[in-house]
Every structure is written in structure tokens, then in C-alpha cells.
Amino acid sequence: MSSNRLKSGFAEKCPQAGLWLSLDAPAATEIAAGSGADWLLIDMEHSPTPLSGIGHHLRAAMAGPVEPVVRVPVAEPVIVKRLLDLGARSLMFPMIDSAADAARVVSYTRYPQGGMRGLSMTTRANNYGRNPDYLHSYTDDLCLIVQVETPQAIAAIPQIAEVEGVDAIFIGPADLGASMGHLGASGHADVQDMIDKGCALARAAGKPIGILGFGTDMARNYFARGFDFVAVAGDSWLLARQMDAIIAAVKD
């Protein structure tokens, strides 16, 4: 069994709730790690979080029994290599539209001959050279999640699911809605129908499927509809809403 809690949860078919972190505040990551969440998403795509800060977030996540997932800013090999060297072992790749896209990002995470990851013998990932087994065992705990965010990508889920090395699929509802002509309206019936189609395709392929669904009602709804892992809230989302709510309540 993998020591990666998220990956093990997939194998055991356990519903897993996560928190989405975009403030680039390691203290927020540390707080989230103790919340009881199963996984945390450290965002680099839509946040100011730089590569130099990822190590701090990974250390902060050690405050709780939680798996940190890093969403790369773009699916390209250099950033992936550097994140893996920093010790990130769960990665999310945005805008994957096809099996070819999925196979390409998997190759970024594997050493030759199986891929194109560059080799360094002294990194945080291998405890600065103290773990001689790392080169042969790191894929046991590696968890790769690919995002499908267009109707084209949803249709390609059966083929994407067949790519060796893809551990799970994640639907991005906002970009999916925008690609369907419903900008800022992921709750539109057509978008929700497409989301259900994606969920059904992934489950038919035997691949864990996740989605972003902030708020108790939405998160429970997505779990009830068959999703395996759901981002149930975000740090900036929670902060804004709780600040607004308490100020409004006091002013009343």
C-alpha cells in the first residue's frame, strides 16, 4: 500500500474531501493540514505561489495526516522536474484534452528510459541523497491527476483513463462552463449535464474522478453524484465569506 494517503484512498474507494489553497500562506496550509481534510491543493496556476515557496507549503502540510497536491502552473517538463525534486509527490496538471496530452505529462515524471525527468542525486525528495532507494521506489507514492476542462477533454476520458501513470481525473467546472459558452455560470444545466457525463465516463473506466465544489451543499451533492474526491472549500473563499458574514452580522 502506498504511503500517499490520497492514492491509497483511491485504491480503497474512499470519498476524500480536500481544501484548495491559493493564498501562498504556509500558515494557512498548516492550519488546513490539521482540519481533518484528506488532501490539500497547493495552487500554482491561479495564485502567486512561486516555485521557491512550494517547499515551505510541503513542510507546513506535515502538520497533519494529509496529502498535499501541487497544481502546476503549466504542463511542461522543467517545472515538473523541479517540483518532484522538492518532494512534491502528488501533482495536478491543468488543461489535459487528450490521451496524448496525458501521456506527455506522465513522461515528465519518469526517469529514462520510461520518461524524460532529469536526474539529480541530492534533492529534498531523496532526503538530500540519504535515500538510495528513491530512484526505484518513488513512483509507488507518485499520484498524477489530470484536469479535463473542455467538452473535448470530457469526451476523451475513456482514452485518458487508459494512459499508464494517470491515477485520477479532475473536472474543472469553471473552465468547462466557459468553454461551453457559460462564462462564470458552471451551475448551468448544460454544464452540469456535461459534468455528470464526465463522472460516468471516468467511473466506467475505473478511474477516480474529482471536482471542485465549494460549500457544504455543493460538495455533498457531488459526492452523492458519484465523485470520489471533492475540493469542498478554499482558503481565500472561506476568508472572504466569513469576513463578510461577521461584519454583516455585527452591523445588523
SVG drawing of the C-alpha trace seen along z (x, -y; Angstrom):
<svg xmlns="http://www.w3.org/2000/svg" viewBox="-30 -48 54 50">
<polyline fill="none" stroke="black" stroke-width="0.4" points="0.0,0.0 1.3,-3.5 2.1,-5.9 0.4,-8.5 -2.9,-9.0 -4.8,-10.2 -3.5,-7.4 -4.3,-4.8 -7.8,-6.3 -8.3,-5.9 -7.4,-2.2 -9.8,-1.7 -12.5,-3.7 -12.9,-6.1 -14.6,-9.5 -12.0,-12.2 -12.6,-15.8 -10.0,-18.4 -9.2,-22.1 -8.0,-24.4 -5.1,-26.8 -4.3,-29.8 -3.2,-32.5 0.5,-31.4 0.5,-31.4 2.2,-28.5 0.4,-29.2 -2.9,-28.7 -1.5,-25.4 -0.5,-24.4 -4.0,-25.3 -5.6,-23.4 -3.4,-20.3 -4.9,-20.0 -8.5,-20.3 -9.2,-16.7 -9.1,-17.2 -7.8,-14.2 -5.9,-16.3 -4.8,-19.9 -4.4,-21.5 -1.5,-24.0 -2.2,-26.1 0.4,-27.5 -1.9,-28.1 -4.2,-30.8 -2.2,-32.1 1.0,-34.0 2.7,-30.8 6.2,-30.6 8.4,-27.6 10.6,-28.8 7.6,-28.7 6.5,-25.1 9.0,-23.6 7.5,-25.7 4.0,-24.6 5.1,-20.9 6.7,-21.3 3.6,-23.1 1.4,-20.2 3.3,-17.9 1.3,-19.3 -1.5,-16.9 -2.2,-13.4 -3.0,-15.0 -1.6,-14.7 -0.6,-17.9 -1.2,-18.1 0.6,-20.7 -1.2,-22.1 1.5,-23.0 1.1,-26.4 1.5,-24.8 2.1,-21.3 5.8,-21.5 8.8,-19.4 11.1,-21.8 8.6,-22.9 7.5,-19.3 11.1,-18.2 11.8,-20.9 8.6,-20.2 9.4,-16.5 12.9,-17.3 11.3,-19.5 9.4,-16.5 6.0,-17.0 4.7,-13.5 1.1,-14.4 0.7,-16.7 -2.3,-18.1 -2.0,-19.0 -4.4,-21.6 -5.9,-21.6 -5.4,-18.0 -7.5,-17.4 -6.4,-14.0 -4.6,-10.8 -1.5,-12.2 -1.5,-15.2 -1.8,-12.8 1.0,-10.5 3.2,-13.6 2.8,-14.8 3.4,-11.3 6.7,-11.2 7.8,-14.4 7.6,-12.5 9.6,-9.3 13.3,-8.9 14.7,-7.4 14.0,-5.0 10.4,-5.4 10.3,-9.2 12.4,-12.4 12.8,-13.5 16.3,-14.9 18.3,-13.3 19.8,-14.9 21.2,-12.8 20.8,-15.3 17.3,-16.8 14.7,-17.2 12.8,-14.3 15.5,-11.8 16.4,-13.4 19.4,-15.1 20.9,-11.9 20.3,-9.9 17.6,-7.6 19.4,-5.4 16.2,-3.6 14.4,-6.7 15.1,-6.2 13.5,-2.8 10.6,-3.4 9.4,-7.0 6.6,-6.0 5.0,-3.9 3.9,-7.2 3.5,-9.3 0.0,-10.4 -0.8,-12.1 -4.2,-13.9 -5.1,-15.3 -7.7,-18.1 -10.4,-17.9 -11.8,-21.3 -13.5,-21.2 -16.1,-19.1 -13.3,-17.7 -11.5,-16.6 -14.7,-15.1 -15.2,-13.0 -11.6,-11.8 -11.9,-10.5 -12.0,-6.8 -8.7,-7.2 -7.1,-9.4 -8.0,-6.8 -6.1,-4.1 -2.8,-6.0 -0.4,-4.3 0.6,-6.6 -2.6,-8.6 -4.0,-8.0 -7.1,-10.2 -9.1,-12.7 -10.4,-16.0 -13.1,-18.2 -12.6,-21.9 -16.2,-23.2 -15.4,-26.9 -13.3,-26.4 -15.6,-23.7 -18.5,-26.2 -16.5,-28.9 -15.6,-26.6 -19.3,-25.8 -20.3,-29.5 -21.4,-29.8 -18.7,-32.1 -19.0,-32.3 -22.0,-30.0 -20.8,-26.5 -24.2,-25.8 -25.9,-26.0 -27.9,-22.8 -25.9,-22.1 -22.6,-22.3 -23.9,-20.1 -25.0,-17.6 -21.5,-17.6 -20.1,-17.1 -22.3,-14.1 -21.2,-12.7 -17.6,-13.1 -18.2,-11.4 -20.0,-8.5 -17.2,-8.0 -14.5,-8.0 -16.3,-5.6 -17.0,-3.3 -13.2,-3.4 -12.5,-2.5 -10.6,-5.8 -11.2,-8.0 -12.9,-11.3 -12.8,-14.6 -14.2,-18.1 -14.1,-21.5 -17.3,-22.1 -17.1,-24.7 -19.7,-24.7 -21.4,-22.0 -24.4,-21.6 -22.4,-21.5 -19.8,-19.2 -22.3,-16.7 -24.2,-16.9 -21.1,-16.0 -20.2,-13.1 -23.8,-11.9 -23.5,-12.0 -20.5,-9.6 -17.4,-11.8 -14.6,-10.2 -12.8,-13.4 -14.1,-16.9 -12.4,-20.2 -15.0,-21.4 -13.6,-24.9 -10.7,-27.2 -8.7,-29.4 -9.4,-32.7 -13.1,-31.7 -13.6,-30.9 -11.8,-34.0 -13.8,-36.3 -17.2,-34.8 -16.5,-34.5 -15.2,-38.1 -18.3,-39.3 -20.6,-37.3 -19.3,-38.5 -19.1,-42.2 -22.7,-42.0 -23.9,-40.3 -22.2,-42.9 -23.5,-45.8 -27.0,-44.4"/>
</svg>
